[in-house]
Amino acid sequence: MREPRSNTAVFGMMAEFDGPERLIEAARQARAARFPAVDAYSPFPIEELTEILELTDIRIPILTAVGGVLGAAIGFGLQVHTNLAFPIDIGNRPLIATPGFMLITFELGVLGAVLATIFGMLILNRLPRLHHPVFDVETFGLASMDKFFLVIFSNDRRFDSGATRDFLMGLRPHRVDLLTQPVTEP
């Protein structure tokens, strides 16, 4: 059996900035230069970046709603099925007493929404991911303290190592790093 060869592929290019204003301006210029595959890392949420990077993914709210409705339907359906399969006449009350079923229906609706949200978030974020190429940049740990980073990914149709580096250097960052990731071939 052959040993797999390990190579590296370019993941993207990362620029480090010292303030949120510089990061916002860099993100604006990257969008103006028509780089669609851009991401930013900062120690706190920056509202302007949400608009600039067009972060409008609504998959998690949809998963939450679907999980909630599905959980509520399962809760209500189980109670209806149980009462119809094993009918007990108590005080001549109806077998399907909707007000009495609402507590379990609500609880399973909440449970379904929470589970759909958690598992949907983990799957959509491709977690758990023990290593990410941005972790190879020695100063990236400061993204949780006082540094701001802008990444242009290599899957961007306009990405070219030299031209992208020149573009990022024109934004006057502290440093620009090439991000690589290992690729194994059989």
C-alpha positions as CSV (number, residue, x, y, z in Angstrom):
1,M,0.0,0.0,0.0
2,R,1.3,3.4,-1.0
3,E,1.8,6.2,1.6
4,P,-0.3,9.3,0.8
5,R,1.7,12.3,-0.4
6,S,1.1,15.5,1.5
7,N,1.0,18.8,-0.4
8,T,-0.3,22.2,0.5
9,A,-2.9,24.2,-1.4
10,V,-3.5,27.9,-1.1
11,F,-6.5,28.6,1.2
12,G,-6.5,32.4,0.9
13,M,-4.7,35.6,1.9
14,M,-5.1,37.3,5.3
15,A,-4.4,41.0,6.2
16,E,-4.0,42.2,9.8
17,F,-5.3,45.6,10.9
18,D,-5.1,47.5,14.2
19,G,-8.6,49.0,14.4
20,P,-12.2,48.4,13.5
21,E,-12.3,51.5,11.2
22,R,-9.4,50.2,9.2
23,L,-11.0,46.8,8.9
24,I,-14.3,48.3,7.8
25,E,-12.6,50.4,5.1
26,A,-10.6,47.4,3.9
27,A,-13.8,45.3,3.6
28,R,-15.4,48.2,1.7
29,Q,-12.5,48.4,-0.7
30,A,-12.4,44.6,-1.1
31,R,-16.1,44.7,-2.1
32,A,-15.5,47.6,-4.4
33,A,-12.8,45.6,-6.1
34,R,-15.4,42.9,-6.6
35,F,-13.9,40.2,-4.3
36,P,-17.0,38.1,-3.3
37,A,-15.3,35.5,-1.1
38,V,-14.2,37.7,1.8
39,D,-14.5,37.2,5.6
40,A,-13.5,39.3,8.6
41,Y,-12.5,38.4,12.1
42,S,-12.7,40.9,15.0
43,P,-12.8,40.7,18.8
44,F,-16.3,42.1,18.9
45,P,-19.3,42.3,16.5
46,I,-19.1,45.2,14.0
47,E,-22.5,46.0,12.6
48,E,-21.2,47.7,9.5
49,L,-19.3,44.5,8.5
50,T,-22.6,42.6,8.4
51,E,-23.9,44.9,5.7
52,I,-20.6,45.2,3.8
53,L,-19.9,41.4,3.7
54,E,-23.6,40.8,2.9
55,L,-24.1,38.3,5.7
56,T,-27.7,37.4,5.1
57,D,-27.8,33.7,5.6
58,I,-31.2,32.7,6.9
59,R,-30.7,28.9,7.0
60,I,-30.5,28.7,10.8
61,P,-33.8,30.6,11.4
62,I,-35.5,28.4,8.9
63,L,-34.1,25.2,10.5
64,T,-35.2,26.5,13.9
65,A,-38.8,27.1,12.6
66,V,-38.9,23.7,10.9
67,G,-37.6,22.0,14.0
68,G,-40.1,23.7,16.2
69,V,-43.1,22.9,14.0
70,L,-41.9,19.3,13.5
71,G,-41.4,18.9,17.3
72,A,-44.8,20.3,18.1
73,A,-46.5,18.1,15.5
74,I,-44.7,15.0,16.9
75,G,-45.8,16.0,20.4
76,F,-49.4,16.5,19.4
77,G,-49.5,13.5,17.2
78,L,-48.1,11.2,19.9
79,Q,-50.8,12.3,22.3
80,V,-53.6,11.9,19.7
81,H,-52.3,8.5,18.7
82,T,-52.1,7.3,22.4
83,N,-55.6,8.5,23.2
84,L,-57.1,6.9,20.1
85,A,-55.1,3.6,20.5
86,F,-56.0,3.3,24.2
87,P,-59.3,5.1,24.7
88,I,-60.2,5.8,28.4
89,D,-63.6,7.5,28.9
90,I,-63.1,9.9,31.8
91,G,-66.2,12.0,32.7
92,N,-67.4,11.7,29.1
93,R,-64.7,14.1,27.9
94,P,-63.5,14.0,24.3
95,L,-60.6,11.7,23.5
96,I,-58.8,14.5,21.7
97,A,-58.7,17.3,24.2
98,T,-56.7,20.0,22.5
99,P,-56.3,22.3,25.5
100,G,-54.9,19.4,27.6
101,F,-52.4,18.5,24.8
102,M,-50.8,22.0,24.5
103,L,-48.3,21.7,27.3
104,I,-46.5,18.7,25.8
105,T,-47.0,20.1,22.3
106,F,-45.3,23.4,23.4
107,E,-42.4,21.6,25.2
108,L,-41.6,19.3,22.2
109,G,-41.9,22.3,19.9
110,V,-39.2,24.1,21.9
111,L,-37.1,20.9,22.1
112,G,-37.3,20.4,18.3
113,A,-36.4,24.1,17.7
114,V,-33.4,23.9,20.0
115,L,-32.1,20.6,18.6
116,A,-32.5,21.8,15.0
117,T,-30.7,25.0,15.8
118,I,-27.7,23.3,17.5
119,F,-27.2,20.5,15.0
120,G,-27.9,22.8,12.1
121,M,-25.3,25.3,13.3
122,L,-22.7,22.6,13.9
123,I,-23.3,21.1,10.4
124,L,-23.4,24.4,8.5
125,N,-20.3,25.6,10.3
126,R,-18.6,22.3,9.5
127,L,-17.9,21.7,13.2
128,P,-16.1,20.3,15.0
129,R,-13.1,21.4,13.0
130,L,-10.0,20.9,15.0
131,H,-7.8,23.0,12.7
132,H,-8.4,25.9,10.4
133,P,-5.8,27.5,8.1
134,V,-6.2,30.9,9.8
135,F,-4.8,29.3,13.0
136,D,-1.4,29.0,11.3
137,V,-0.9,32.8,11.4
138,E,1.0,33.5,14.6
139,T,-0.9,36.7,15.5
140,F,-4.4,35.3,14.8
141,G,-4.8,34.6,18.5
142,L,-5.1,38.4,19.0
143,A,-8.3,38.4,17.0
144,S,-10.0,37.7,20.3
145,M,-8.3,40.7,22.0
146,D,-7.3,43.7,19.9
147,K,-6.5,42.8,16.3
148,F,-8.7,42.7,13.2
149,F,-8.3,40.4,10.2
150,L,-9.6,40.4,6.6
151,V,-9.4,37.2,4.6
152,I,-9.8,36.8,0.8
153,F,-10.4,33.2,0.1
154,S,-8.7,31.4,-2.8
155,N,-12.0,30.0,-4.1
156,D,-12.8,33.6,-5.1
157,R,-12.9,33.9,-8.9
158,R,-10.7,37.0,-8.8
159,F,-8.1,35.5,-6.5
160,D,-4.5,35.5,-7.8
161,S,-1.7,35.2,-5.2
162,G,0.4,38.1,-6.5
163,A,-2.5,40.5,-7.4
164,T,-4.4,39.8,-4.2
165,R,-1.2,40.4,-2.1
166,D,-0.7,43.7,-3.9
167,F,-4.3,44.7,-3.3
168,L,-4.1,43.9,0.4
169,M,-0.7,45.7,0.7
170,G,-2.4,48.7,-0.8
171,L,-4.8,48.7,2.2
172,R,-1.8,49.4,4.5
173,P,-2.2,46.5,6.9
174,H,0.3,45.5,9.6
175,R,1.1,42.3,7.8
176,V,-0.2,40.1,5.0
177,D,0.0,36.3,5.3
178,L,-0.6,33.5,2.8
179,L,-2.9,30.8,4.2
180,T,-2.3,27.2,3.1
181,Q,-4.0,24.0,4.0
182,P,-2.7,20.4,3.6
183,V,-4.0,18.4,0.7
184,T,-3.5,14.6,0.7
185,E,-3.5,12.7,-2.5
186,P,-3.9,8.9,-2.7
